[in-house]
Structures are given as structure tokens and as C-alpha cells.
Amino acid sequence: MINYREENTYIKEALKNLNLPERVYIFDTTLRDGEQTPGVSLTPEEKVEIAINLDKLGVDVIEAGFPVSSAGEKEAIKKICSLNLDAEICGLARAVKKDIDVAIDCGVDRIHTFIATSPLHRKYKLKKSKEEIIDIAVEAIDYIKEHGLKVEFSAEDATRTELDYLIEVYKKAEEAKADIINVPDTVGVMIPRAMFYLIDKLKKEINIPISIHCHNDFGLAVANSLAAIEAGAEQVHCTINGLGERGGNAALEEVVMSLFALYNIKTNIKTELLYNISQLVAKYTEIKPQPNKAVVGENAFAHESGIHAHGVLAHALTYEPIPPELVGQKRKIILGKHTGTHAIEAKLKELGITNLTKEQFEEIVKRIKKLGDKGKRVTDRDIEAIVEDVVGRVAKKDRVVDLEQIAVMTGNKVIPTASVSLKVDDEVVKESSIGVGPVDAAVKAIQKALGEKIKIKEYHIDAITGGTDALAEVVVTLEGYGEEVTSKSAREDIVRASVEAVIDGINKILSKKSKKKIIEK
């Protein structure tokens, strides 16, 4: 059990005098505020599937949408309401009778109604007085309660509303029998200390539960949500992957895991399902979380640094605050220029590659770091290709032919030319040749140096990774001295890979025939 609230002295001391709630309710608004992300539009079928998975995840309330906004939206909310999910289904409605009627017609359990209260909104959007706004809010709450539904009331732009007026609005909402009030930081302008101050003030005036709804315009949505909970808020509005208008909303996965591991506060969320629902929402919204996204990002539990990878392999908590399995993720050891030998050894073992000689392992490490130095992310397929190349080679002691140097020249109006320097039976042989391309010229130069006794029967190349500097795997079939062999090499340089594959094949043929002298005098 991870419990930093007790194990971390700083957290323990900071929280010891706070009256924290034992449980926080998770109000998910992915299907409403999340869908308001620019460019996102979910079909009714997609909304239903996400709702089913949110219910499996264990969210307490699903804000299924804004029913009055479109016929498709209303249809989707009706379908979700008909599923009899464990989660409460909520519909958003302005403090307008028409909006409320459409939401009621959908069959929702709760209506989240709102009206703006800040001076900016009163003057420029609503053009109404403070008193008129309170009357509209109370009338909407009364109307919803008359229909036997739960009411969650939001004072839109609460965090830019005068405190005394905000308290008055919420007190009137409470008197009208609202079940819960919600405090929206509509444009994300709060800081955690200010949020704590506001919620603390409201807690002293309001007796019904307080909810918080934070936007991420300054990257503080999760921090502000947690500050509100520290001050006594019992419900938090979130979205999967932090989706939402502009900078998005508080990310559900970050809020939930912070409550779980840092505050030791319960939610109803099955944390092991977080990564799967993140992927589902990313698929339907076509917005993939950034790789370094906390909890559900592809790099959230990935390690490349030699120091970090070594530490994690020795004891996971050295560089991971929580086990990846807790959120449905897996640890990834990423190989690159920063990777140490321990991590490479662990990755090879993970891929089932064992029984390497010291010489082979050192060559594999060298090749991996060289790829990393070129800014490439080394994939499992890259590693397998490198291993096949290194392990498949004739041992150094048994090699008859080795490449000393190679130079190629090609270009517009230039005949492709290659020069090679080979070490054959301890004798250095140099030859040059032309060809239809640099690879052809290089191979012909090798054949010329060896007396053309070994010929290429087949030649095949695959780009393993993407990009112009892709790792290329060359496979050649050679025949000579009555033997036929296949060999391969993997390099970023196609010419070098081709030459190495050919020379390794030559060594295989010669080692089979025990030929030690092949140059015709």
C-alpha cells in the first residue's frame, strides 16, 4: 500500500491540521466539458461506450452532455440513461426552463444548472443585476426540485466573483434546496493558496457539500482541485486525459492517483483501469496524451537514463512513486545513449536473448549507444536486428576476411564508385570498382579483391525504423566453393550494412570449407 501521507514527513506535517474528507466523489465531465475540446465531436455510439467504461472505472457521476445543444446530444444522453449504470447520470442546463425540460426528458438523475455571477459576465454577457441573477438561479433550482431530481448548482466564473456576493448566491441556492454547490474556476485563474482560502470561506457559510471544477489555463487545474479538497471540498470535476476547452480540465487520472497515494483519501475508482480508458478516449477524440503525461502517458513509467534504469531494476520505488500496474501501465526500459549496461542486459533478458559472449554483449551495447547518439529511440525490433547481426557473425578468431576501410562516391553525373580495403589472411588488399549504385559498386570491389569466386545470389533490404536515418537490415544469400549461405547486417548506413553482410557471408563459406588462402596469385 502506497501512503505518502504517512511515509513522507513533509506531506504528513503539511496535512496534519487539516480536516480532510475521508472520501472524495468523482464527477466526470469528459462527455460534456471534455467534448468541448476544439475539434472533438463524439458520436452517440462513442459516448455510450465511453460512459459504460466510466461506469466500470467507478466514477460517481457522469455528466453525459448538454442535452439542449443538439438532437444527437439528446439522443446520446437518453441512451446512456437507459443503461441503468451504477453511476449517477447528469445533464448540464443553463438556468433556463427550456434547457431544464430537455434534460428532464432525457431521464437524467441529476441536473447541473448554472448561471454566471462575476462582474465581467454580469456586465457583458448577461447584462443583468446581482438580484436578477439570484432570482433566476433560485427559480431554476425550484423548478428542478419540483420534478424530483437532484440539483447541482454552479456560479459560473465563481473565482472572479466578489466573495460576499458569491456567498450570498450559494446561500440562496442552499435555501432553494440545491443538493450540492459547485465552484468553477472557469478560466483557470486561481492558485492553490487562493483556492484553499475560497473553499475554506465557503465551508464556513454553506452546509451542503461543495464541489470544485478547475480549468488548466495555467497548468494548475489539478493543484487547485487538490487545494479545494484540502479545504473541505467533497467532490471534484475531472476529465479523462485532462480534456476540455482551451488548456483543458483537471485530469481525472492525476487527481485520483494524487488522492490515493499522496493524501490517502478514498475514491471509488478502480485505478488499474485508468490506462485503458485513457486509450479509449484518445482513440475516439483523436487526441493522444503527450508522452510525458503523468500517470497515463507513454513515458510515465519509461526509463532511459542509466542511473534511473539501474535504480528501478534494483528497487522500483527508487525512481517510480507508484507501481505502473496500479494504473494499468507497464514499466518500459528505453534504450538509447543514456542507457547503462544493466538496463541493456535487462532488456535483452526481457526479449529472451541470453548466452551472449562478453565480446558480443559489448558490441551490442556499442551499437545501441551509437543509435542513441543519433537521436534515435531504440525499439525492440532495432535491438533484435542488432543482436541477430552481432550473434550471427563468424567469431573474430575464425574470420578470414575483414573490412578495414570503405569509401564510396556517387551523385549527379558521377558514376557510382567504391574503394575497399580488406584484410585477407593477414594481408591488406585494396580494390575499386564502379556499379549502378554505391552498394553495387562496393560489392563488386569486394568481389574483385577476392578474385570473384563468391557471388551474390539474392539481396534484400528492410528499413526497420522510420526516418531517413532508419536502421536498415540487409540480408544476402551468397554462393561459392560449392556452398550457399545467408547472412545479414543491420546498420543506419545501407552501404556499410550491405558490405558487412557480404563479408560475413564470405567468412561463413570459408569457415565451412576451411579455406585459408583465397587470393589468386
ZIQUITA-V149798 format. One record per residue. N is the residue number from 1. BURIAL is 1 if it has 24 or more other ideal C-beta (glycine too) atoms within 12 Angstrom, else 0. Layout:
{{N;BURIAL} {N;BURIAL}}
This chain:
{{1;0} {2;1} {3;0} {4;1} {5;1} {6;0} {7;0} {8;0} {9;0} {10;0} {11;1} {12;0} {13;0} {14;0} {15;1} {16;0} {17;0} {18;1} {19;0} {20;1} {21;1} {22;0} {23;0} {24;1} {25;1} {26;1} {27;1} {28;1} {29;1} {30;1} {31;1} {32;1} {33;1} {34;1} {35;1} {36;1} {37;1} {38;0} {39;0} {40;1} {41;0} {42;1} {43;0} {44;1} {45;0} {46;1} {47;1} {48;1} {49;1} {50;1} {51;1} {52;1} {53;1} {54;1} {55;1} {56;1} {57;1} {58;1} {59;1} {60;1} {61;1} {62;1} {63;1} {64;1} {65;1} {66;1} {67;1} {68;1} {69;1} {70;0} {71;0} {72;0} {73;1} {74;1} {75;1} {76;1} {77;1} {78;1} {79;1} {80;1} {81;1} {82;0} {83;1} {84;0} {85;1} {86;0} {87;1} {88;1} {89;1} {90;1} {91;1} {92;1} {93;1} {94;1} {95;1} {96;1} {97;0} {98;0} {99;1} {100;1} {101;1} {102;1} {103;1} {104;1} {105;0} {106;1} {107;1} {108;1} {109;1} {110;1} {111;1} {112;1} {113;1} {114;1} {115;1} {116;1} {117;1} {118;1} {119;0} {120;0} {121;1} {122;1} {123;0} {124;0} {125;0} {126;1} {127;0} {128;0} {129;0} {130;1} {131;0} {132;0} {133;1} {134;1} {135;0} {136;1} {137;1} {138;1} {139;1} {140;1} {141;1} {142;1} {143;1} {144;1} {145;1} {146;0} {147;0} {148;0} {149;1} {150;1} {151;1} {152;1} {153;1} {154;1} {155;1} {156;1} {157;1} {158;1} {159;1} {160;1} {161;1} {162;0} {163;1} {164;0} {165;1} {166;1} {167;1} {168;1} {169;1} {170;1} {171;1} {172;1} {173;1} {174;1} {175;0} {176;1} {177;1} {178;1} {179;1} {180;1} {181;1} {182;1} {183;1} {184;1} {185;1} {186;1} {187;1} {188;1} {189;1} {190;1} {191;0} {192;1} {193;0} {194;1} {195;1} {196;1} {197;0} {198;1} {199;1} {200;1} {201;0} {202;1} {203;1} {204;0} {205;1} {206;1} {207;0} {208;1} {209;1} {210;1} {211;1} {212;1} {213;1} {214;1} {215;1} {216;1} {217;1} {218;0} {219;0} {220;1} {221;1} {222;1} {223;1} {224;1} {225;1} {226;1} {227;1} {228;1} {229;1} {230;1} {231;1} {232;1} {233;1} {234;1} {235;1} {236;1} {237;1} {238;1} {239;1} {240;1} {241;1} {242;1} {243;1} {244;1} {245;1} {246;0} {247;1} {248;1} {249;1} {250;1} {251;1} {252;1} {253;1} {254;1} {255;1} {256;1} {257;1} {258;1} {259;1} {260;1} {261;1} {262;1} {263;1} {264;1} {265;1} {266;0} {267;1} {268;1} {269;1} {270;1} {271;1} {272;1} {273;1} {274;1} {275;1} {276;1} {277;1} {278;1} {279;1} {280;1} {281;1} {282;1} {283;0} {284;1} {285;1} {286;0} {287;1} {288;0} {289;1} {290;0} {291;0} {292;0} {293;1} {294;1} {295;1} {296;1} {297;1} {298;1} {299;0} {300;1} {301;1} {302;1} {303;1} {304;1} {305;0} {306;1} {307;0} {308;1} {309;1} {310;1} {311;0} {312;1} {313;1} {314;0} {315;0} {316;0} {317;0} {318;0} {319;1} {320;1} {321;1} {322;1} {323;0} {324;1} {325;0} {326;1} {327;1} {328;1} {329;1} {330;0} {331;1} {332;1} {333;1} {334;1} {335;1} {336;1} {337;1} {338;1} {339;1} {340;1} {341;0} {342;1} {343;1} {344;1} {345;1} {346;1} {347;1} {348;1} {349;0} {350;0} {351;1} {352;0} {353;1} {354;0} {355;0} {356;0} {357;0} {358;0} {359;0} {360;1} {361;1} {362;0} {363;1} {364;1} {365;1} {366;0} {367;1} {368;1} {369;1} {370;1} {371;1} {372;1} {373;0} {374;0} {375;0} {376;1} {377;1} {378;1} {379;1} {380;0} {381;0} {382;1} {383;1} {384;1} {385;1} {386;1} {387;1} {388;1} {389;1} {390;1} {391;1} {392;1} {393;1} {394;1} {395;0} {396;0} {397;0} {398;0} {399;1} {400;1} {401;1} {402;1} {403;1} {404;0} {405;0} {406;1} {407;1} {408;1} {409;0} {410;0} {411;0} {412;0} {413;0} {414;0} {415;0} {416;1} {417;1} {418;1} {419;1} {420;1} {421;1} {422;1} {423;0} {424;1} {425;0} {426;0} {427;0} {428;0} {429;1} {430;0} {431;1} {432;1} {433;1} {434;0} {435;1} {436;0} {437;1} {438;1} {439;1} {440;1} {441;1} {442;1} {443;1} {444;1} {445;1} {446;1} {447;1} {448;1} {449;1} {450;1} {451;0} {452;0} {453;1} {454;1} {455;1} {456;1} {457;0} {458;0} {459;1} {460;0} {461;1} {462;0} {463;0} {464;1} {465;1} {466;0} {467;0} {468;0} {469;0} {470;1} {471;1} {472;1} {473;1} {474;1} {475;1} {476;1} {477;1} {478;1} {479;0} {480;1} {481;1} {482;0} {483;1} {484;0} {485;1} {486;1} {487;1} {488;1} {489;1} {490;1} {491;1} {492;1} {493;1} {494;1} {495;1} {496;1} {497;1} {498;1} {499;1} {500;1} {501;1} {502;1} {503;1} {504;1} {505;1} {506;1} {507;1} {508;1} {509;1} {510;1} {511;1} {512;0} {513;0} {514;0} {515;1} {516;0} {517;0} {518;1} {519;1} {520;0} {521;0}}
